Amino acid sequence: MSAFTRRQTPLHLCFLASALAATSGLAQTPAPESASPGPKSANGEDTAEEEPVSDADLESAKQLFRQGVAMRKARDYQRALDYFRKSRAIVPSVPNTINVAFCLEQLGRAAQALELYEELLTQFSDSLTDQEREDIAGSMSELRPKVGSLMVSSNVPALLVVDGRMRGQLPRTAPFRLMPGTHVVRVMQDGYEPFEKEVSIQAGKSASLDALLKALRESGRLRVEMTGEEGAELYVDGARLGNVPWEGTLSAGRHYFFVKTSDARGSAPAAIEVVAGQTILARPEAKPLSGEVRIVVNPPSAELSIDGLSLGRGPWQGQLPVGDHSLEAREEGYRRTTVSRKFEASTTGDVALDLSVDPDHPRWQGEGGELFVEGFGGLAISPELASEAESSCNDPNVTCPSNGIALGAIAGARAGYEFPFHMALEVGAGYLSLRKSLDRELDSSFTDPASGPVGVSYTYSETLHLAGPFVSAGLAYRHGFSETFALDGRAHFGGMFASSRRPAQAQATTARDARSAIITGAGETRRSVAAFAMPSVQARWDIGPLHVLAGVTGTIVLVGGPSSANGGTFPEGSGDCPRVGQTGFTDSVACAPGNSAFSGEQSYGRFFVVAPHVGIGYTL
């Protein structure tokens, strides 16, 4: 939503002021001479002619402007646009130009609105106040991210038609604005074969097209005459070629043409067959025309016909003779759509022809999915492995000076088949490794026959290891935001062939002395199979058949692991404890019995891993 509808900006208030100004004297803000067009401005809007405006024309422009203001106040922006355009065609000014741009914006035609705002800042600059320039610039800043731009060049000077609408002449030094989507670009010049191509436009991005026109090998001539309508505008294949009477060279074959007079009269689009080496004469009949209409087809590549005459692919914009007309759209793989519509002199706006997919058409039967492969790698992080060694830190007799997070790495590959509806079946394999340090202290005691209970403290420095290959299978879905950017979401289930071990060092200490301790089985490996779920989300950038990935993978281990191989703890030199009848210190740590408090602890439990990763893929 623009600044005009979201808040009461000074520019919004300027419309009302402009309306009052125009009602009292529209010619007070005339267009500068540079704004005067012979044919059309770059955006297809009529501009002023370099000749005095009669009092009758000025009054007509005022009346049309008042009608436009009334329609705008009623939020009938399409009819308001029609009135403002007619007023502008007679006397271009700041009030009617700014209101044409405003109505176009409200109708969702941001590209045309943006071009008119640019025209206001360039061709009407002397007639704008500083506040108006500032507000127009603000509205343009909001519109630019919504539209794309296309720069068209050609090897010869030519006429440019986009989606059936005349867009000016080539060469041109600046791109022109287009709404996101697919557009049909046609470049024409007398004596050359027409150039036509579909282009895809993305919001906020620029595209370019180089039209290479080839000299006609076979050509004929067309002459168009209209008795009593000399000077009427002639359009051939959507491009304005001049005024009738007109004669020129065209490629041999089928063309369509129509004429428009200055008093809302003209002819319906009609077919003409140009014969090589001959001059074909056409005498169309002028009839009252409807208002400006735009016939839009969906998909944009569909072929449009009016009253049985094919006008090519994509939308068409213009005026039709008042009366009933048959509109038809067709595209391979879709059901043909035909609409009968009555057009009045007041008819304006869009007419949409939406085609529905024919699922039984051979076009879709042969369409399949795509095979792809991907590789990824990243850092693996887990708060804990949920082992009994870690949970013992909650025991009041156990102190854990160090109990950090588990760190490691993950690497893997997956292959899959993506269906046309962007769902994919996948299989994967990889390797996960985690490592964590744990320090523990356990207070215990034993009985000295001579002195009674003796306190002994056991200190452990351990490293928990968990690693192994894994396999998985699951589903993925890709949601595209543009032709090159998408988000992938997936859910896999699988198993990890885990190897777990816990290397450890221990020391036993009493008030008398301290000695290293031996932990039976310390560091020995235990093997198991850990079932897991592996959800992930990642961004994807396509570069041809390659795609680059960046995202986050989660691994949720669903079952606990086996008991650790670590057994009892025994102080070294236990043979130094005095025997019965021997002398010595019986409260020495050498006399402490083995400690089995940490024996056979579960090596891991149910835990989760978070792994930010990057990767690369290839579509086969």
N, C-alpha and C positions, 0 to 999 in steps of 0.2 A: 504494500500500500504506500502511495507516495505522500509527500509532504502536503499535497493539496487536500487529501481526504483524511489524513491522520490528525491534522491540527489546523487551526485558523492562522495560516501564515500570512505575512504581508502580501505575498503573491496571490493568495486566494482572495484577499480583499481587493487586490488590484484588478481582478476580473470585474468586480462590481463597479469600481471606479472607471474602468475602461468602458464598461457598458454605458455608463452615464455620459462619459466623454464622447463615445461614438454616437449616442443618441442625439447629443447636441451638435456634434460636428465631427463625423468620422474622418474627414479629410484633414483634421488638425494633426494627425500623426501619419502622414503618407509614407510609403516605402521610398527609400532612396533610389536613385536611378540605377544603382548597381543591382537592385533586387528585381528589375524588370526582366521578364523572360520573353523570349520569342516563343519557344514552346513551353517547357516546364523547368522547374528548378530540379536540383539533384534528387530530391525526395519525391518527385512526382506531383507536388502541389503547384497550382497555378500561381504565377507571380505577375507583377504589374507590367503593363506595357508603357513605353516611353511616349505617351501622348496625353493631352489634357483630358480630364474626366468631366463629362457634361453634368449639368445639374440633375438631369433625369437619372443618369447612372449613379450619381452620388446618393440621391434619394432612395433608389432601388437598393443600393448596398446598405444604407441605414436600416431600411425596412427588413431586409433579410437578417441583419445583425440583431434587431429587436426580437425577431421570431426565434433566432438561435438562443438568445438569452432566456426567453420564456421556456424553451425546451430544456435548456440546461438546468434551470431552476427546478423543473419538474423531474430532473434526473433522467430524462430521455436523451441520453448522450448521442445516440446514433442519429436521431433527427436534428439535434442541435449541431452536430458535426456537419450535416448536409447543408444547413442554412449558413453556418459560418464559412464553409468552403465557397458557397455561391457568393457570399458577400466579399470574400477575399479575391475571388476571380475578377470582380469588378474594380474594387479599390483595396489593394493589399495595405494593411496597416498593422500596428502593434496590437490593437484590441482583437481584431478577428484572427490574426495569426496565433496569438497566445491562446485564444479559446479553441482553435482547431487543435493545437497541441494538447491542451488540457483534455478535450473530449477523446482524442486518440488514446491518451494514457488511461482514461477511465474504461475504455473499451478493450484494454489489454494489448494495444498495439504500440508497445513501448518503443520499438525501433523507429517508427514514423514520428512519434512524439519527440524523441530525442533529436532527430534530424531537424525538426522545426524549431526546437529550442536553440539549437546551434545556429540556425538561420537568423533567429531573433538577435543573437549576440553579434552576428557579423553584418548582415545586410540592414538591420534596423537599429544598429548600435546608437546612432545619434538621437533616436526617439525614445530611448529607455532612460529611466532614472537609475541612480546608483543602487537604490533598494531593489528595483526590479532586476537589475543585472545579478545582484547577489542571490535573490530568491530563485531566479532561473538556473543559476549555476548550482545551487543546492539541489534542485529537482533533477538536474542532469546527473549529478553525482549518485543519486539514488537509482536512476534508470540504467546507468552504464553496466552494472553487474548483471542486469537481467537480459541483456542483448549481446549478440556477437557481431563481428564485423567481417566483411569480405572485400578483399582487394582484387579487382578484375583488371587484367591487362590483355591486350591483343596486338597482333602484328600489324594491323591496319586500323585507321579510325573506323569506329563502328557504333551501332546502336545497342544498348543494353536493356534486356527485358528479364525481369525476375518474377517468377510465379505469375506470368501473364500480365505484369504491370510494367509500363515503361519506367526505367530508372535513370535515363540520361544517356550521355554519349561517352565513348572511349576515344582517346585516353583520358584518364582522370588521375588527379594527384593524391586523392584521399580515398580511403575505403568507405563503403556505405554500410548502414546498420541493417541487421536482420534478426528476427526472433529465432531462438533455438529451434532446431529441427531440420528437416530435409527441404531443400528449395531447388527449383528448376531454373537454371540460368541459361539464357539464350542470347547469343551475340550475332548481330546481323549487319551486313553491309552490301550495298548495291554492287553486283558483279562477283560476289563470293558466296560459297556454300555456307548456310547457317551453321553455327556451332552451338550445340546444346549439351548440357551436363547437369547431373544432380550433385549437389554439394550438401554436406552436413555441417551445421553451424552449432557451436556450443556456447552457452552463456559465458560472458566475460572473456572469450578467446577470439583470436583473429585467424582468419583463413585466407588463402590466396588461390587464384585460379588464372591460368594463362591460356587464353583462347587463341588457338592457331587457326585462322581462317584460310581456306584454300580457294583459289580462283575457280570459278564455275567452268566445268567442262561442257555442260549443256545448259543453255539458258534461253529464256524467252522474255517477252516484254508484256507488261500489264499496263493498260490505260484505264483509269477510272474517271467517269464523268457523272455529274449530277446537275440537271437543268434547274436553274433557279437557286442552287445551293453552292455556288462557287465560293471557295474559301473554307469549306468544311474540312475538318481534320480527318486524315486517312490513316488507318491502322492496319498493318499487315502482319499476321502472326504475332500480334500483341505489341508491335513496335510502331511508333508514330513515324511515318515516312514523309509526310508533307501535307499539302492541302490540295483538294480537287479544284480543277482538273489536274491529274497527276499521271505521269508515265515514267516507268523505270524498269530496270532489268531484275529478274528474279530467277532462281533456280527452277529448272523444269520439274514439274510435279505439282502436287496438291498444296494449296495454301488457303488460309482463311483471312477475310478482311471485313472491316466495318468502318462506317464514317460517323462523325459527330459534328453537329452544327453548334453555333453559339447560343441558340434559343431552345436547348433541351430537346432537339430532334436528332434523328439519326437512323441508321439501319441496323438490323440484326446481324450477328456474325454469319458470313456466308462463305461457302467453299468456291474456290476458283482453280481450275486446272490450267497451269501454264505449260504451253507446248514449246519445245525447243525450236528456235528459229522463227517463231511467230509472235505476233502481237495480239493479245487477248483484250477485248473491250468489255468493261463491266459498267452497268448503269444502275446502281442501287437506288432504292426508294427510301426517302426520309420519312420517318414516322415519329410521333411523340415518344420520348424515352422515359424510363423509370429513373429513380434516383440512383446514386452510386451503390452498387451491390458487390459483394465478394462471395464467390461460390468456393467453398473449401471442401476438399476431399480428404478422407482418412481411410487407408494410409495415404501419405502425401504423394506416393508414386502412382496412384490410380489415374487412369485416363478419364478425362471429363468430356462429356458431349452435351451440347445444348441444341435441342430440336434436331437430333440426329447428326449434328456436325461435331466431329472430334476437334477439340481445342488443345489437345496434347495432355501431358501429365502435369498434375499439380493443380493449385488453385487458379481461379480466373477472376479478374476484377474489372468492372466496367458498368455500362448501362445497357439495358435491354428494352426493345420496344414494348410499350404498354400492351398487356394482354397475357394470355396463357402460354407458358413455355414448358417443355419437357426437359428435365435435367437427369442425366444418367452418368453413373460412375462405375467403372469396371477395372478389375485387377486380377491377374491370374492367382488362383487359390482363394479368392473371395467370392461371395455371392453378389451378383450384379444388383445395384440399387438404382431405381428409377423413381423420380418424384415429379409430379405435375404441380406447377406453382403459378399463381396469377400475380403479375407484377403491375402495380399502379404507378402513377406519376410520383406518388409520395413514398414508394417502397425504397427502403435503404437497409443497410446492414449486411450481416452474414447469413448465408444459407449453407448448412452443413450437410454433406452426404457421407454418412458413415457406413462402411462396408463391413459385413460380418464374415468371419472366417468360415470357409467350407472345409470341414475337417476331412472329408472324403476325397478331396482333390489330390491328384497325383503329386502336386508340388510339395505337399506336406508328408506324403507317404514315404518319399525317399529321404526326407530330412532326418538325419541322425544326430547323435551326440558327438562328443569329442573325448579322445583319450588324452590323458596328461600324466606327467610325472613331476614330483616336487622333492626337493631336499631342504632341510632346515637344521638349524643348530642354535643353541643359546645357553644361557646361564640357568641352572636349576637351584631353586631356593625352597627350603622347608623349615618351618619353625622347630619341628622335632620329627623324629622317626617313630615316636610313640612306643619306644622300647621300655621294658621293665627297668632297665638301668636308669633311664631318664625319670621314670615315675617314682623311683626310690628316693628321689630328692624331696618328696613330700613326707617321708618318714621322719619323725622327730629325732631319731637317733642318727640320721644321716644329714651331713652338710655338703652342699655342692657349691664350692667357690667359683666354678666355671661350668656353665651349661648353655653354650651358645646355639646358634641356628645351624642347620645343616646346609652346606653349599656343595655345588657340583656342576655338572654339565649334562646336557641332553643333545643328542643328534639323531636324525632319523630321515627316512625317505618314505614317500607314499606314492601310490599310483591309483588312478581312478578313471571312471567313465562318467562324464557329465552329460545329462540328458538336455534336450532343447529347452526345458523349463527350468534349467539351472540347478537342479538337484543332482547330486553325484553319489555313486557308490565307490568306496575307497578301501584299500588295504594298505597297511603300513608296517614298518619295522624300524628298529632303532636301538639305541643304547643309552641307558640312564645310569649315572654315577653320583652318589652322595657321600659326604664325609662330614663327621661332626666330632668335636672334642668334648670330653666330659671329665671333670675332676670331682672326686667324692671323698668324703671322710666318714668313717664309721667308728663309733665308740663302742667298745666291748670290754670284757673282763675275763679273768680266769682266777682260780683259787690257788694261792701259795700255801702249802702245808704249814710253813713256819709263820708267815705273817698274815695269812688270810687273803681276801680278795685283792687282786692286782688289776688296775685299769690298763687297758691296751687300746691304742688308736691305730686304725688301719687307714692309710692314705692311698687312693687309687688315681692314676692318670691314664685315661682310656681314650681310644679313638674308635668311633663307630663307623664302620664301612658297610655300604649297601650299593651293589652295582650289578648290572647284567643286561643282556639283550632283551628286547620285547617285540612282540608282534601284536597287531590290532586290526580291526575292521570296523567300518562305520559309515555314516552318512554325512554329507556336507551340502551346504546351500550357499550360492553366491548371489548377492544383491548388487547389481550395477548402479552406480551413480552417474557414470558417463561412459564413453566408449573405452576409456583407458583406466578408470578407477572403479574398484568394487570392494565390498566387505565380504569375507568368507566366514561362515560359522560351521563348526563340525562337532560331532560327538562320536568318539571311538570307544570300543571296549576290547580288552585284550588281556594278555598275560605276560608277566615279566619273569624270566628265568634268573632268579635273584641269587647272588652269592653274598652272604653276610658274615662278617667277622668282627672281632673286637680285640685288637692288640691292646695290652695293658701292662703297666708297671705298678708295683705296690710296695709299700713300706709299712712295717709294724713298729710301734713306738710305745715304750713304757717309761715310767719315771726313772728307771735304772739305765736303760739304753734303747737304741733303735737299730733295726736291721732291715735290709731288703727282704721282700717276701716273694715267694714263688706262687703264681696262679696257674693251676693245672689247666691245660687246654687253651690257654690264652692265645688268641690270634688264629686259631684253627677255623677253617671255612665251613659253614653250613649252607647247603643249597636247598632252594624251595621254589615254588611257582606262586607268584603273587598276582591275583586277579585285580584289574584296575579299570577305571573309567577315565577317559581322556577328552574333556571338552576343550575347544580352542576357538579363538576369534582372531582374525588377522586382516590387515589391509592389503590390497593387491593392486599393483600398477602393471598394466599390460604394455609391453614394448614388442609389437609384432607377435611372433609365436612364443616369445619369452614373457615371463611375468616375475616381478620382484615382490617379496612378501615381508611383512613385519607384523608381529602380533604377540599374543600371549597364549601359552598352552598350560592347562591345568592337568595334573595327574592325581587321581584319588585312588589310593590303595585300599581295596575293599576287605581284605582278610589279613590277619596277623601272621607273622612268620614263626619259624621253629625256635626252640630253645638254643641259647648260645652254647658254644663248646666250653666257655669259661667255667671252671669248677671252683674247688676250694682254694683258699689262700693260706700258705704256710710260711712262717718266718724261716729265713735261711739259718743254717747252723743249729737246728733243733737238737742235734746230738751233743751240743755243748751244755745242755741243761744238766745240773748235778743229779746223779742217781742216788738211790737210797744208800746210805753209808759213805757217800762222797761229800766233800766240802765244796762250797760255792754259793752263788747267789741264786736262790730258787725263785726270786721275783724278776729274773732276767726275762727279756722278750723271747729268748730262746726256749723258755719253758711254756710259752703260750701255745695252746692247742690250735689246730687249723680253724679257719673261719669259713663257714659255708653260706653266709648270709646272701652273698651275691652269686651263688652257684646256680647255673642253668637258667638264667634270666631270658625272657623272650627277646629275640634279637630285634624285632620291629613289630609294630602294631598297625592299626588303621590310621593312615596319615595322608596328607596332601602335599603336592609339590606345585609351585608356580614357576613357570619358565618363560620369561620374555625371549623371543627368538627372531631371527631373520632367516630368509631363505630365497630360493630361486626355483622357478618351475618352467616347464616347456610343454606346450600343447602340440600333440602329434597330428 
